[in-house]
Amino acid sequence: DALFADAGRIAADACDPASDHRGSAEFKRHVVGVFTQRGLTKSLETAQGGRS
């Protein structure tokens, strides 16, 4: 969990989104971090034989 959280923070820090009518740059960076963490968690579960 901590490793995936770190990966999410790294991804969020690495992106450079623009603010627009869909959301602020800060919100979009947050979403990148959350989606990165969720994707890694789901990938690990699937690789370990969990349901997708």
Distance bins in CASP14 RR format, pairs under 12 A and 6 or more apart:
PFRMAT RR
TARGET T0000
AUTHOR 0000-0000-0000
RMODE 2
METHOD distances of the structure
MODEL  1
1 7 0 0 0 0 0 1 0 0 0 0 0
1 8 0 0 0 0 0 1 0 0 0 0 0
1 37 0 0 0 0 1 0 0 0 0 0 0
1 38 0 0 0 0 0 1 0 0 0 0 0
1 40 0 0 0 0 1 0 0 0 0 0 0
1 41 1 0 0 1 0 0 0 0 0 0 0
1 44 0 0 0 0 0 1 0 0 0 0 0
2 8 0 0 0 0 0 1 0 0 0 0 0
2 9 0 0 0 0 0 1 0 0 0 0 0
2 37 0 0 0 0 0 1 0 0 0 0 0
2 40 0 0 0 0 0 1 0 0 0 0 0
2 41 0 0 0 0 0 1 0 0 0 0 0
3 9 0 0 0 0 0 1 0 0 0 0 0
3 10 0 0 0 0 0 1 0 0 0 0 0
3 36 0 0 0 0 0 1 0 0 0 0 0
3 37 0 0 0 0 1 0 0 0 0 0 0
3 40 0 0 0 0 1 0 0 0 0 0 0
3 41 0 0 0 0 0 1 0 0 0 0 0
3 44 0 0 0 0 1 0 0 0 0 0 0
4 10 0 0 0 0 0 1 0 0 0 0 0
4 11 0 0 0 0 0 1 0 0 0 0 0
4 33 0 0 0 0 1 0 0 0 0 0 0
4 34 0 0 0 0 0 1 0 0 0 0 0
4 35 0 0 0 0 0 1 0 0 0 0 0
4 36 1 0 0 1 0 0 0 0 0 0 0
4 37 1 0 1 0 0 0 0 0 0 0 0
4 38 0 0 0 0 1 0 0 0 0 0 0
4 39 0 0 0 0 1 0 0 0 0 0 0
4 40 1 0 1 0 0 0 0 0 0 0 0
4 41 1 0 1 0 0 0 0 0 0 0 0
4 42 0 0 0 0 0 1 0 0 0 0 0
4 43 0 0 0 0 1 0 0 0 0 0 0
4 44 1 0 0 1 0 0 0 0 0 0 0
4 45 0 0 0 0 0 1 0 0 0 0 0
5 11 0 0 0 0 0 1 0 0 0 0 0
5 12 0 0 0 0 0 1 0 0 0 0 0
5 33 0 0 0 0 1 0 0 0 0 0 0
5 34 0 0 0 0 0 1 0 0 0 0 0
5 36 0 0 0 0 1 0 0 0 0 0 0
5 37 1 0 1 0 0 0 0 0 0 0 0
5 38 0 0 0 0 0 1 0 0 0 0 0
5 40 0 0 0 0 1 0 0 0 0 0 0
5 41 0 0 0 0 1 0 0 0 0 0 0
6 12 0 0 0 0 0 1 0 0 0 0 0
6 13 0 0 0 0 0 1 0 0 0 0 0
6 33 0 0 0 0 0 1 0 0 0 0 0
6 36 0 0 0 0 0 1 0 0 0 0 0
6 37 0 0 0 0 1 0 0 0 0 0 0
6 40 0 0 0 0 0 1 0 0 0 0 0
7 13 0 0 0 0 0 1 0 0 0 0 0
7 14 0 0 0 0 0 1 0 0 0 0 0
7 32 0 0 0 0 0 1 0 0 0 0 0
7 33 0 0 0 0 1 0 0 0 0 0 0
7 34 0 0 0 0 0 1 0 0 0 0 0
7 35 0 0 0 0 0 1 0 0 0 0 0
7 36 1 0 1 0 0 0 0 0 0 0 0
7 37 1 0 0 1 0 0 0 0 0 0 0
7 38 0 0 0 0 0 1 0 0 0 0 0
7 39 0 0 0 0 1 0 0 0 0 0 0
7 40 1 0 1 0 0 0 0 0 0 0 0
7 41 0 0 0 0 0 1 0 0 0 0 0
7 43 0 0 0 0 0 1 0 0 0 0 0
7 44 0 0 0 0 0 1 0 0 0 0 0
8 14 0 0 0 0 1 0 0 0 0 0 0
8 15 0 0 0 0 0 1 0 0 0 0 0
8 29 0 0 0 0 0 1 0 0 0 0 0
8 30 0 0 0 0 1 0 0 0 0 0 0
8 31 0 0 0 0 0 1 0 0 0 0 0
8 32 1 0 0 1 0 0 0 0 0 0 0
8 33 1 1 0 0 0 0 0 0 0 0 0
8 34 1 0 0 1 0 0 0 0 0 0 0
8 35 0 0 0 0 1 0 0 0 0 0 0
8 36 1 0 1 0 0 0 0 0 0 0 0
8 37 1 0 1 0 0 0 0 0 0 0 0
8 38 0 0 0 0 1 0 0 0 0 0 0
8 39 0 0 0 0 1 0 0 0 0 0 0
8 40 1 0 0 1 0 0 0 0 0 0 0
8 41 0 0 0 0 0 1 0 0 0 0 0
9 15 0 0 0 0 0 1 0 0 0 0 0
9 29 0 0 0 0 1 0 0 0 0 0 0
9 30 0 0 0 0 0 1 0 0 0 0 0
9 32 0 0 0 0 1 0 0 0 0 0 0
9 33 1 0 0 1 0 0 0 0 0 0 0
9 34 0 0 0 0 0 1 0 0 0 0 0
9 36 0 0 0 0 1 0 0 0 0 0 0
9 37 0 0 0 0 1 0 0 0 0 0 0
10 29 0 0 0 0 0 1 0 0 0 0 0
10 32 0 0 0 0 0 1 0 0 0 0 0
10 33 0 0 0 0 1 0 0 0 0 0 0
10 36 0 0 0 0 1 0 0 0 0 0 0
10 37 0 0 0 0 0 1 0 0 0 0 0
10 40 0 0 0 0 0 1 0 0 0 0 0
11 17 0 0 0 0 0 1 0 0 0 0 0
11 28 0 0 0 0 0 1 0 0 0 0 0
11 29 0 0 0 0 1 0 0 0 0 0 0
11 30 0 0 0 0 0 1 0 0 0 0 0
11 31 0 0 0 0 0 1 0 0 0 0 0
11 32 1 0 1 0 0 0 0 0 0 0 0
11 33 1 0 1 0 0 0 0 0 0 0 0
11 34 0 0 0 0 1 0 0 0 0 0 0
11 35 0 0 0 0 1 0 0 0 0 0 0
11 36 1 0 1 0 0 0 0 0 0 0 0
11 37 0 0 0 0 1 0 0 0 0 0 0
11 38 0 0 0 0 0 1 0 0 0 0 0
11 39 0 0 0 0 0 1 0 0 0 0 0
11 40 0 0 0 0 1 0 0 0 0 0 0
12 25 0 0 0 0 0 1 0 0 0 0 0
12 26 0 0 0 0 1 0 0 0 0 0 0
12 27 0 0 0 0 0 1 0 0 0 0 0
12 28 0 0 0 0 1 0 0 0 0 0 0
12 29 1 0 1 0 0 0 0 0 0 0 0
12 30 1 0 0 1 0 0 0 0 0 0 0
12 31 0 0 0 0 1 0 0 0 0 0 0
12 32 1 0 1 0 0 0 0 0 0 0 0
12 33 1 0 1 0 0 0 0 0 0 0 0
12 34 0 0 0 0 1 0 0 0 0 0 0
12 35 0 0 0 0 1 0 0 0 0 0 0
12 36 1 0 0 1 0 0 0 0 0 0 0
12 37 0 0 0 0 1 0 0 0 0 0 0
13 29 1 0 0 1 0 0 0 0 0 0 0
13 30 0 0 0 0 0 1 0 0 0 0 0
13 32 0 0 0 0 1 0 0 0 0 0 0
13 33 0 0 0 0 1 0 0 0 0 0 0
13 36 0 0 0 0 0 1 0 0 0 0 0
14 29 0 0 0 0 1 0 0 0 0 0 0
14 32 0 0 0 0 1 0 0 0 0 0 0
14 33 0 0 0 0 1 0 0 0 0 0 0
14 36 0 0 0 0 1 0 0 0 0 0 0
15 25 0 0 0 0 1 0 0 0 0 0 0
15 26 0 0 0 0 0 1 0 0 0 0 0
15 27 0 0 0 0 0 1 0 0 0 0 0
15 28 1 0 0 1 0 0 0 0 0 0 0
15 29 1 0 1 0 0 0 0 0 0 0 0
15 30 0 0 0 0 0 1 0 0 0 0 0
15 31 0 0 0 0 1 0 0 0 0 0 0
15 32 1 0 1 0 0 0 0 0 0 0 0
15 33 0 0 0 0 1 0 0 0 0 0 0
15 35 0 0 0 0 0 1 0 0 0 0 0
15 36 0 0 0 0 1 0 0 0 0 0 0
16 25 1 0 0 1 0 0 0 0 0 0 0
16 26 0 0 0 0 0 1 0 0 0 0 0
16 28 0 0 0 0 1 0 0 0 0 0 0
16 29 0 0 0 0 1 0 0 0 0 0 0
16 32 0 0 0 0 0 1 0 0 0 0 0
17 23 0 0 0 0 1 0 0 0 0 0 0
17 24 0 0 0 0 1 0 0 0 0 0 0
17 25 1 0 1 0 0 0 0 0 0 0 0
17 26 0 0 0 0 1 0 0 0 0 0 0
17 27 0 0 0 0 1 0 0 0 0 0 0
17 28 1 1 0 0 0 0 0 0 0 0 0
17 29 1 0 0 1 0 0 0 0 0 0 0
17 30 0 0 0 0 0 1 0 0 0 0 0
17 31 0 0 0 0 1 0 0 0 0 0 0
17 32 1 0 0 1 0 0 0 0 0 0 0
17 33 0 0 0 0 0 1 0 0 0 0 0
18 24 0 0 0 0 1 0 0 0 0 0 0
18 25 1 0 0 1 0 0 0 0 0 0 0
18 26 0 0 0 0 0 1 0 0 0 0 0
18 27 0 0 0 0 0 1 0 0 0 0 0
18 28 0 0 0 0 1 0 0 0 0 0 0
18 29 0 0 0 0 0 1 0 0 0 0 0
19 25 1 0 1 0 0 0 0 0 0 0 0
19 26 0 0 0 0 1 0 0 0 0 0 0
19 27 0 0 0 0 1 0 0 0 0 0 0
19 28 1 0 0 1 0 0 0 0 0 0 0
19 29 0 0 0 0 0 1 0 0 0 0 0
20 27 0 0 0 0 0 1 0 0 0 0 0
20 28 0 0 0 0 1 0 0 0 0 0 0
21 27 0 0 0 0 0 1 0 0 0 0 0
22 28 1 0 0 1 0 0 0 0 0 0 0
22 31 0 0 0 0 0 1 0 0 0 0 0
23 29 0 0 0 0 0 1 0 0 0 0 0
23 30 0 0 0 0 0 1 0 0 0 0 0
23 31 0 0 0 0 1 0 0 0 0 0 0
24 30 0 0 0 0 1 0 0 0 0 0 0
24 31 0 0 0 0 0 1 0 0 0 0 0
25 31 0 0 0 0 0 1 0 0 0 0 0
25 32 0 0 0 0 0 1 0 0 0 0 0
26 32 0 0 0 0 0 1 0 0 0 0 0
26 33 0 0 0 0 0 1 0 0 0 0 0
27 33 0 0 0 0 0 1 0 0 0 0 0
27 34 0 0 0 0 0 1 0 0 0 0 0
28 34 0 0 0 0 0 1 0 0 0 0 0
28 35 0 0 0 0 0 1 0 0 0 0 0
29 35 0 0 0 0 0 1 0 0 0 0 0
29 36 0 0 0 0 0 1 0 0 0 0 0
30 36 0 0 0 0 0 1 0 0 0 0 0
30 37 0 0 0 0 0 1 0 0 0 0 0
31 37 0 0 0 0 0 1 0 0 0 0 0
31 38 0 0 0 0 0 1 0 0 0 0 0
32 38 0 0 0 0 0 1 0 0 0 0 0
32 39 0 0 0 0 0 1 0 0 0 0 0
33 39 0 0 0 0 1 0 0 0 0 0 0
33 40 0 0 0 0 0 1 0 0 0 0 0
33 41 0 0 0 0 0 1 0 0 0 0 0
34 40 0 0 0 0 0 1 0 0 0 0 0
34 41 0 0 0 0 0 1 0 0 0 0 0
35 41 0 0 0 0 0 1 0 0 0 0 0
35 42 0 0 0 0 0 1 0 0 0 0 0
36 42 0 0 0 0 0 1 0 0 0 0 0
36 43 0 0 0 0 0 1 0 0 0 0 0
37 43 0 0 0 0 0 1 0 0 0 0 0
37 44 0 0 0 0 0 1 0 0 0 0 0
38 44 0 0 0 0 0 1 0 0 0 0 0
38 45 0 0 0 0 0 1 0 0 0 0 0
39 45 0 0 0 0 1 0 0 0 0 0 0
39 46 0 0 0 0 1 0 0 0 0 0 0
39 47 0 0 0 0 0 1 0 0 0 0 0
39 52 0 0 0 0 0 1 0 0 0 0 0
40 46 0 0 0 0 0 1 0 0 0 0 0
40 47 0 0 0 0 0 1 0 0 0 0 0
41 47 0 0 0 0 0 1 0 0 0 0 0
41 48 0 0 0 0 0 1 0 0 0 0 0
41 50 0 0 0 0 0 1 0 0 0 0 0
42 48 0 0 0 0 0 1 0 0 0 0 0
42 49 0 0 0 0 0 1 0 0 0 0 0
42 50 0 0 0 0 1 0 0 0 0 0 0
42 51 0 0 0 0 1 0 0 0 0 0 0
42 52 1 0 0 1 0 0 0 0 0 0 0
43 49 0 0 0 0 0 1 0 0 0 0 0
43 50 0 0 0 0 0 1 0 0 0 0 0
43 52 0 0 0 0 1 0 0 0 0 0 0
44 50 0 0 0 0 1 0 0 0 0 0 0
44 52 0 0 0 0 0 1 0 0 0 0 0
45 51 1 0 0 1 0 0 0 0 0 0 0
45 52 0 0 0 0 1 0 0 0 0 0 0
46 52 1 0 1 0 0 0 0 0 0 0 0
END
